[in-house]
Amino acid sequence: MLLIERNGRTGTKILISGGGKCNITHAGTVDDLLRAFAPAESRFLKPSMHRFSNDDVVKLMNDKGISTEIRENGRVFPLYGIAKDVMRVFNGLLENERIRIRLHTRVNGIQVADGAVTGVICEEGVIPATRVVLATGGSSYPKTGTTGDGYRWAASVGHTIVPLRAALAPIQVHPAIPRAWQGIALRGCRLAAVQNGKRLAAWDGDVLFSHEGLSGPCALEISRAAALAHEKAPVAIVADLFPDREFDHLDQTLGRMVQEHRQRVIGTVLDALLPNRIVEMFLEAVHVDPQTRGHVLTREARRAIVRRLKEWPLGQVAHVPIERGEVTAGGIALNEVDPRTMRSRVVAGLYPCGEVLDIAGPIGGYNLQAAFSTGYVAGESAALDQKDELRTKNP
């Protein structure tokens, strides 16, 4: 068995996942994990996730000496937070099974004859093969080697490729986020993508203003819907800074704050509700002078501030860069792959798995689990099919 790797080491993307800490999976039942995916993706993943579950991943790590921890948000990490330990386990498995590895090897395509795989086309020539597990990843973070090659190879042998879009990516907006705001985080807000007055997607959590625009969990989670809708019509990004408070309750809270500090300017009062670097521009947008003192702030001005706290337009989507996404949406059409075996229904001997498929889940270890599960089944099926073929040839 041969593993072909274009990089100089295996598992480059795993090594950078979770900021080098590797959120290996998500806790809960298999059904819990499946509910995090879109319905069609969930149905496809169900057989493989039951075959090789999140519990199996954790057990594998624990059996190899890697303790794990479940954080409050359900994410599972190595206890000491080192992705290198995870790769040490995987590389150890390859060594134990005597898998040959060819590093620094560029693949140019898959050779097919009479509807079946016959080899892998490399720069040095063709490597004969009747079983190929296609585990190339997507096209995000191309510096790690995921440059979308798998999509091109699959398309060249007849597979349908669902259009690729960014998922779990930062959102660039227009007008651009002020440079002075870069590095500011909005905690516990709700970010929504809105088109023609209709909310397309929303997520509660943190938003980070960065040089890329809007980042952080909220922006990443709504980026897929925003990117898709942006192809058809303008999409606005709107923040509710206090999603757990109704308008009237927040208005009363601000009213009390103003009354308690009647001699303070409203800009200083709002420091308790907003990062201070954004207060001035925030107030200017609702035509309230930041130097207005509490005792002269009108009811109308106060309610204008509250309306913006509850519905703050951060701009229109300008671009969602697919290369900056943690995963890629789109890929090999799921109806062209058997979910029980990962066998291609287009080409005999091909077993696509992981991100090259049209699957993209949320943040939290879901996508790695999908890759582990489908990859396990693809490898298992390829090995069993190879044994059957040899048994037929040599009864």
Secondary structure, 3 states (H helix, E strand, C coil): CEEECCCCCCCHHHHHHHHHCCCCEECCCHHHHHCCCCHHHHHHHHHHHHHCCHHHHHHHHHHCCCCEEECCCCEEEECCCCHHHHHHHHHHHHHHCCCEEECCCCEEEEEEECCEEEEEEECCEEEECCCEEECCCCCCCHHHCCCCHHHHHHHHCCCCEEEEEEECCCEEEECCCCHHHCCCEEEEEEEEEEECCEEEEEEEEEEEEECCEEEHHHHHHHHHHHHHHHCCCCCEEEEECCCCCCHHHHHHHHHHHHHHCCCCEHHHHHHHCCCHHHHHHHHHHCCCCCCCEHHHCCHHHHHHHHHHHHCEEEEEEEECCHHHCCEEEEEECHHHECCCCCCECCCECEEECHHHECCCCCCCCHHHHHHHHHHHHHHHHHHHHHHHHHHHHCC
